[in-house]
Amino acid sequence: MVNIFSVYKFILHGIMKLIGVRPQTVEIEPGTIMNFWVSSNIPNKIENTPKKSKPAVVFLHGFAMDGIFTWQLQVLSLAKNYAVYVPDFLFFGGSITDKSDRSPEFQAECVAKGLRKMGVERCTLVGLSYGGMVGFKMAELYPNLVESIVATCSVLALTRSISDASLERLGFKCWPDYLLPDSVKGVRNMFEIAAYKFPHLPDWIYKDCFEVMFGNRKEKEELLEALVVDDKDFTIADFPQRVHLLWGENDKIFNMETARNLRMQLRGSAKLQSIEEAGHLVQMERPFVYNKQLKEILASFSKDAHQD
């Protein structure tokens, strides 16, 4: 029987190629390869008119899905006016490494090196959940590369106190129990928790999802284990970048209290916006509202940069 997610993936990849967004494999270092979806540069058709370079926007995905599946609706909306880069983190999509490092720092280093190899000098990061944590680490390590950040339903780092509070709220003992389900029921539960109001779907859809979405389980368990840090080992970096927080108001995983605490950790310099009737997967649940607000945020970043 045909797997509906495999079919949809094939169709989605075809649509991306039609709008000029194509996969590109980058060797970060021997043994480490990352897949990026990259918007191609379309030559200016008007003769003798210099082509302006588009601002680079890098979309960093969450833990459940790969890059292009997570951000498909945003890429379709932004690819015309921005140079879009959508990496698959290591052990997601087409990215792999033979190194033993599972830290978000290593993910950040690999994405940054990949962007440099593709000629990106400055960029804005848009990170969801796990992707936001990697994004903040990139901003800390590579301030000359990362110009600004839009963090969605994320934290600076998954400290033990934040992790314990979230898991207690969700009713799980550890993150693999939630994010790496071992049954069709677990997959259904994962999506229903992540959404504000998830549509009712038959079990065969969740079964198809279960069959294709949870590869590299051992490595992903190690990623989750490396993600949680003791509070005493966590220090808040000074971020020179412009930061904007764009949240799902009904996020159960990192709720609005978490968002307000994050804004305080950023010395109150970050702006915070929330979207009603949206959970952790706000960019999928309310794509038109999310995309509208994201475009406004990106435009404000550009305006601020010109004023600077």
C-alpha positions in Angstrom: 0.0 0.0 0.0 1.3 3.5 -0.9 2.4 5.6 2.1 0.6 9.0 1.9 3.4 10.9 3.5 5.9 9.5 1.0 3.6 10.6 -1.8 3.1 14.1 -0.3 6.9 14.4 0.2 7.4 13.7 -3.5 4.7 16.3 -4.4 6.1 18.9 -2.0 9.6 18.5 -3.3 8.3 19.0 -6.9 6.4 22.1 -5.9 9.5 23.6 -4.3 11.6 22.9 -7.4 8.9 24.7 -9.5 9.3 27.9 -7.5 13.1 27.7 -7.7 13.8 26.1 -4.3 16.1 23.1 -4.7 18.0 20.7 -2.5 21.8 21.2 -2.2 24.1 18.8 -0.4 27.0 20.5 1.4 30.0 18.6 2.9 30.6 20.4 6.2 33.7 18.4 6.9 34.7 14.8 6.1 32.0 12.5 7.5 29.4 15.3 8.0 27.0 16.2 5.2 24.0 18.5 5.4 21.1 19.0 3.1 19.8 22.5 2.5 16.8 23.7 0.4 18.0 26.8 -1.3 16.2 29.4 -3.4 17.9 29.9 -6.7 18.9 33.4 -7.9 16.8 34.4 -10.8 18.6 36.8 -13.1 17.1 40.2 -13.6 15.5 40.2 -17.1 15.8 44.0 -17.6 19.0 44.7 -19.4 21.6 47.1 -17.8 19.7 47.0 -14.5 21.9 45.9 -11.6 20.4 43.0 -9.6 19.9 43.6 -5.9 20.9 40.7 -3.7 17.9 39.4 -1.7 18.2 39.3 2.1 19.0 35.8 3.3 16.5 34.1 5.6 17.4 30.8 7.2 14.6 28.6 8.5 15.5 26.2 11.4 13.1 23.4 12.0 11.8 21.8 15.2 12.4 18.3 16.4 9.5 16.3 14.8 9.9 17.0 11.1 12.6 18.0 8.6 13.2 21.5 7.3 11.1 21.8 4.2 8.1 20.0 5.7 8.2 22.2 8.8 8.5 25.5 6.8 6.8 24.7 3.5 4.1 27.4 3.8 6.6 30.0 4.8 9.0 29.2 2.0 6.2 29.4 -0.6 5.3 32.8 0.8 8.8 34.3 1.1 10.9 32.7 -1.7 10.1 35.4 -4.2 11.5 38.3 -2.1 14.1 36.6 0.0 17.1 34.2 -0.5 15.7 31.3 1.5 17.8 28.6 3.1 16.2 25.6 4.9 18.7 23.1 6.4 17.9 19.7 7.7 19.6 19.3 11.0 21.9 16.3 11.4 19.9 13.0 11.5 16.9 14.7 9.9 16.1 14.7 6.2 19.2 14.2 4.2 21.8 15.3 6.8 24.2 12.9 8.6 27.5 12.7 10.5 29.9 10.1 11.7 30.9 12.4 14.6 29.7 11.6 18.1 28.8 15.2 19.1 25.0 15.6 19.6 25.0 19.1 21.1 23.0 22.0 19.7 26.4 23.8 19.5 27.5 21.2 16.9 24.3 21.6 14.9 24.8 25.4 15.0 28.4 25.1 13.9 27.4 22.8 11.0 24.6 25.1 9.8 26.9 28.1 10.0 29.7 26.4 8.1 27.2 25.2 5.4 25.9 28.7 5.0 29.5 30.1 4.7 30.3 27.5 2.0 27.3 28.7 0.0 28.4 32.3 0.2 26.1 33.6 2.9 27.7 36.5 4.8 24.7 37.9 6.8 21.4 36.3 7.5 18.2 36.4 9.6 17.4 33.2 11.5 13.8 32.0 11.9 13.8 29.1 14.4 11.0 26.9 15.7 11.4 25.2 19.1 14.6 23.0 18.8 15.5 25.2 15.8 15.3 28.3 17.9 17.7 26.8 20.5 20.2 26.0 17.7 19.6 29.5 16.3 20.4 31.3 19.6 23.6 29.2 19.8 24.4 30.3 16.2 23.9 33.9 17.1 26.2 33.5 20.1 28.9 31.8 18.2 28.7 33.6 14.9 27.6 37.2 15.6 29.1 38.4 12.3 26.9 35.9 10.4 23.6 36.2 12.3 22.1 39.6 11.9 18.7 39.1 13.6 16.5 36.3 15.0 12.9 35.4 15.0 12.3 32.8 17.6 9.0 30.9 17.7 7.9 28.7 20.6 11.5 28.2 21.8 14.0 29.0 24.6 17.6 30.1 24.8 18.4 26.6 26.1 16.5 23.7 27.5 17.5 24.0 31.1 16.6 21.3 33.6 14.0 23.5 35.3 12.3 24.5 32.0 12.4 20.8 30.8 10.9 19.5 34.0 8.1 22.0 34.1 7.2 21.3 30.4 7.3 17.6 30.8 5.1 17.8 34.0 2.6 20.0 32.1 2.5 17.5 29.2 2.4 14.4 31.4 5.7 12.7 30.2 8.7 11.5 32.0 11.2 12.4 29.3 11.4 14.0 25.9 11.8 10.8 23.8 8.6 9.5 25.2 6.8 12.5 23.6 8.9 13.3 20.5 9.9 9.8 19.5 6.6 7.8 19.9 6.7 4.1 19.4 3.0 3.6 18.4 0.3 5.1 16.2 -1.4 6.4 19.4 1.8 8.1 20.4 2.0 9.9 17.0 -1.6 11.1 17.3 -0.9 12.3 20.9 2.2 14.2 19.8 0.4 16.2 17.1 -2.7 16.8 19.3 -0.5 18.2 22.1 1.5 20.4 19.6 -1.6 21.9 18.1 -4.3 24.2 19.5 -7.1 22.3 17.7 -5.8 19.4 15.6 -8.3 18.1 13.0 -9.6 14.6 13.5 -7.7 12.2 11.2 -8.1 8.4 10.7 -5.5 6.1 12.3 -4.1 5.0 8.9 -2.7 8.5 8.4 -0.9 8.4 11.7 0.3 4.9 10.8 1.8 6.2 7.5 3.4 9.1 9.5 4.8 6.7 12.0 6.4 4.6 9.3 8.4 7.5 7.7 9.0 10.2 10.3 11.0 8.6 13.0 14.2 7.2 11.5 17.6 7.5 13.2 15.9 6.9 16.6 19.1 6.1 18.5 20.8 9.3 17.3 17.7 11.4 18.0 17.5 10.1 21.5 21.1 11.2 22.0 20.2 14.6 20.6 17.4 15.0 23.1 19.7 13.8 25.9 22.3 16.4 24.9 19.7 19.1 24.7 18.9 19.3 28.4 21.4 21.3 30.5 21.7 21.8 34.2 20.7 25.2 35.4 24.0 25.8 37.1 25.8 25.3 33.7 23.6 27.7 31.8 24.7 31.3 31.3 22.9 33.9 29.3 24.9 35.4 26.5 24.7 39.0 25.3 23.1 39.1 22.0 23.8 42.1 19.8 21.3 40.9 17.2 17.7 42.2 16.9 15.4 39.5 18.4 11.7 39.1 17.9 9.6 36.4 19.6 6.6 35.2 17.6 4.5 32.7 19.6 1.4 30.5 19.5 -0.8 31.9 22.3 -2.0 28.4 23.2 1.4 26.6 23.1 1.3 23.8 25.7 5.0 22.9 25.3 6.6 26.4 25.8 3.7 28.5 27.1 3.3 32.3 27.2 4.9 32.4 30.6 8.0 30.8 29.1 7.8 33.4 26.3 7.7 36.3 28.8 10.6 34.8 30.8 12.6 34.5 27.6 12.0 38.2 26.8 13.2 39.0 30.4 16.3 36.9 29.8 17.0 39.0 26.7 17.1 42.1 28.9 13.6 43.1 27.7 15.1 44.1 24.3 13.2 41.5 22.3 9.7 42.2 21.0 7.0 39.6 21.8 3.9 38.9 19.6 1.4 36.1 20.0 -1.1 34.6 17.6 -4.5 33.5 19.0 -5.9 30.0 18.6 -2.5 28.6 17.8 -0.3 26.1 19.6 3.3 25.0 19.2 2.9 24.4 15.5 1.7 28.0 15.0 3.4 28.3 11.5 1.2 25.4 10.3 -2.0 26.1 12.2 -2.3 29.8 11.3 0.0 30.2 8.3 -1.6 33.3 6.8 -1.4 35.2 10.1 2.1 33.9 10.9 3.4 34.7 7.4 1.9 38.2 7.5 3.5 39.0 10.9 6.8 37.4 9.9 7.0 39.6 6.8 6.3 42.6 8.9 9.1 41.6 11.3 11.6 41.0 8.5 10.7 44.4 7.0 11.3 46.1 10.3 14.7 44.3 10.6 15.6 45.7 7.2 14.4 49.2 8.1 16.4 49.1 11.4 19.5 47.9 9.5 19.3 50.8 7.0 18.9 53.3 9.9 22.0 51.8 11.6 
